[in-house]
């Protein structure tokens, strides 16, 4: 209510300034010296804002939410892997590359390896980790990831509880419970070129007697992803997926409004999984590995010429408005649609670089800013012309001064109200409003969710790291 009142007051101040300017304009219009054209001097322009659908990660109020769905049938891309983003190969226990790919965290100095205390002692939790380098994932450079106890890394920019649905790097997604044993840990290392997270001696929930799993995911600075498996006591195909999805592979998605019904509810967004890599789980055995090599994407081209002529990529189009190369299916798809890039991408590079007539540039560069023959003629005109021009300028100055005065008054009032609110909160720390604001601040990570056509997805809660890690602990909800 306070914010609404401030906005109303600000608008009122600006409106008063405009009315004051109009009144003075009326006085000027009654003088003998008048200018032709619009007497008001105002030329309203329609301003249309385009929302960035991938910027927000929190806010669960207002009935908003996120749908996670596969692509509609009429989309050009489908879910199965087309090997247009990654190529991969598998290595068995007898392959020499298997041992070379394994990153032995035990040989590193203690300062280079971190054991995540909370993830190592909880079930169905996830924690943010900041990378020391930009990691390319499906052509998008990421600096933050979310490590989950369930054997996977969430790579999405917008966090939600159903992290198992899409946008993951999953060496072995399953219902692991690191809290069962003191020997079970989730630890990771980052040397600036390689990030490794290892689920060490973790056991399946309610199936702890079947043995401990040890495996890791390695993210290389060049975009290569490696899954390493050291101990797999149970065949992956025999792991129960009733209480928790079992997935191995990669996935990415974009957030967009593709359904007309969703436009009526701007807070409900849909995540469409546009690509998924699923590997053969029968090849996951003790001392096996998978290596994923990223393929070039349209997003890597930074100019129109490269975008349209490179033989490394196909189906790329250049959007000059966004200065971006894309095939229209990536995390920025909504922005691609909002700026009419599908139509713009049908053009050629020449359309964005018009050729000027010969000699036009030289004449422009050598044009003199000094008086011209037309200005000399104006100097010989009667004094009334000067007076008319001066009247127009005076009216513009008066109008602008009034508007500026209204805006300044509104800003002064806003600052005063803000200072009063801060003073009130500091002097009354136990009243309801400050507590409400603090509670909203600590609970703004997860938007309300709606999942359809996806079956059961386990709910994960994010661990807030800080000086008091235990205080950021959130109980995870059960899915089914």
C-alpha positions, 0 to 999 in steps of 0.5 A: 500500500505504501509503494502504491501511495508513493507512485500515486503521489509521484504521478500526481506531482508530474501531472501538476507540472504538466497542467501548470505548463499547459496553463502558461501555454494558454497565457502565451497563446493569447499574445499576438506572437504565435507559432503554427503547429501543435499548440500544446507542444506535447507529442505522446509516444506509445511505449511498449515494454518487452519483458525479459522472461529469463531474468527472474528466479523467484517470487511465488506469490500472485498465483504465478508459476512455471509449466514444464512441458515438451515442445508442441507437435508443430515445433521443428525440434523434438526431444530425442537427441539429434547430435546437433549439440554434443557428440559422445563416446563411452569407455569401459573398464579395459579402455586406457582412456577411462583411467585418464578421464578419472579425476582423483580428488584424493591426490589433490591438496586439501585446500583444493577440495571442498566437502559440502557439509550440508549436502553431505548430511541431508537428503534431497537438497541442492546448493549453488556453486559459483564457478571460477570460469564461464562454462559453455552449456548448449552454447550458453555461458554459465557462471553458477550451477546448482549441485544436488544430492540426487547425483546431478547438477542443475544448469538452469538460470531460473531455479524451482523445486522440480530440478529433476525435470530438465536443464541438468547434467546428470551422471546418475540421477537417483534417490541418493541419501548422503545423510545415511552414513558419515562416509557419504560425502558430496565434494567438489574441486575447481582449479580454474579450468576444470570443475569436478563434483563427486558423489562419494560412497552415497547410498540409495534411500531405503536400499542402503544395504545394496551398496555405496555408489561413487561417481563424478561429473567433470566440467571442462572450461572448453565445454567438454563434460565427462561422467566417471563411474568408480563403484556401481553396486547395482545395475542402473536399469534396476534402480527404482524410479517410483520415488525419484526419477532415474536419468543419465545424460544432458538436457536443456530447455527454454522458457517462453509463452507459446500458448495464447491462454498463457498470455492472460496470465503473465506470471505463468511461464512454461519451460520447454525442453528442446533437447535431451541426451540419454545414454545407454545405462547398461554401459554404466559399470565399475570403472566406466566413463562417458565423454561429451564434446560440444558441437558449434552452435549458432550462438557462437557467431558474433557477426552476420557474415559468420552467422550466415556463411560459417560451415560449422553450423546450419539453419542459423539466422541473424537478428540485427536488432539483438545482434545475435545469431541463432536458429531460434531454439535456445534459451533466448527463444522468447526474446527472439520472438518478442523482437520479431527476429524470425522475420528479420533473420530471413534477410541477408547481411546486405540488408543491415549494411546499406551501401551509400551512394558514391561521394555521399560519405565524403560530402558529409565528412567535409560539410561545414558546421558554419553559416549557410546561404539559407541562414544568411537569408534568415538574418535579413528577415523582419524582426517579427520572425526572430520574435516568433522563434524566441516565443517558441523557445520560451514556451518550450523552456517554460514547459520543460521547467514545469515538468522538471520541477514536478519530477524533482518534487516527486523525487524529494517526496519519495526520498523523504518517505523512504527515510521515514520508512527506514527510521520507523523500521529501525526504531520498531524492530518487533512490529509485523511489517519489518518481519514480513519484509524479512520473511519475503526476502528469505523466501523469494527463490522458488516460484509456484510451480505446475508440472504437467505431462511429466509424471512424478518429479522429486521436489528439491529445496535449495540450501542457502550458503553463508555464515550460518549454513544450518539456518538456511536448511529447508525441508524437502517435500515429497513428490508422490 
